[in-house]
Structures are given as structure tokens and as C-alpha cells.
């Protein structure tokens, strides 16, 4: 998974896989999910990322189960 932030457009892109995008769904006014042919998430775009998310406080934690 990769997270990219584009400062010039205040857009965050979260990439889950490198599959080809078949469909993009609008989740809300500022959030879009790209899906592959099987309906699995490929990426998520967050517009106005600094004001709609806690982008500077990004953290990753893996939980063993």
C-alpha cells in the first residue's frame, strides 16, 4: 500500500493494489474509490485532504491475531 499527497491540489491518493481500475465510485463529495473488475479496491482519492482528514497525523499499526 502506498499513500501519496499532492500539495498543489491538496489531494491524497491511497493505493491498495496495482490492478487496473474498472470503476470509480463517489463515496462522498471529496472521497472516491477505484475498483477492479472483481469489485476489489484499487485506490482511494481524498480531495481537500488537509481539511477533511488528519493527514499530518498519519500512523500505521499492524495487529497480530
N, C-alpha and C positions, 0 to 999 in steps of 0.2 A: 504494500500500500504506500502511496506517495501523496503528500499534501503540498500543493503549490499555492503561493499567494502572489497575485499580480497587483502591485502597489498602484500602478497607473489607473486601474479600473476598480480597485477595492473589491476584487473577486478572489475567492478561494476555490480551488479545484482539488477534490479528494478523489484519487484514482484507486479503485479496488482491484482492477484487473486490466489486461491489455487486449481483451476481447473486442470485437467490432461492435459498435453501437447500432442497434436495430431501431430503438425507440427512445424518445426523451419525454418524460412526464413532468409536468409542473406540479410540485408539491405545495408550494405557496408562492406568493408574489416574488420572492427572492431565492427560492430553492428549486433546483431541477435535478432529477435523477435520470441518468442514462442507463438503459437496459440492453442486454444482449438478446440474441434470438430465443433463448430459453427463459427470458424474464429475470435473469440474474443481474444485480447491479454492476455496472462497469465504472461509473463515476458519479460524483455529485458536485454540482456547481452552486456556490453560495455567493450571491451578489450582495453588495453593501456589507461585506464580511466584518469589517471593524465595528459596525454599529449593530449588527444582528447576532454576532457571536462573541465569545470571549477568546478571540483569536490569539492575543498575546499570551494567554494562559494555557496554551495547548500542552496536554500531557498524554502519555501513553503508558498503560499498565496492562501487563499480561497476567491473567489469573489462571493458576494451575488448578485443575479439577479432578 
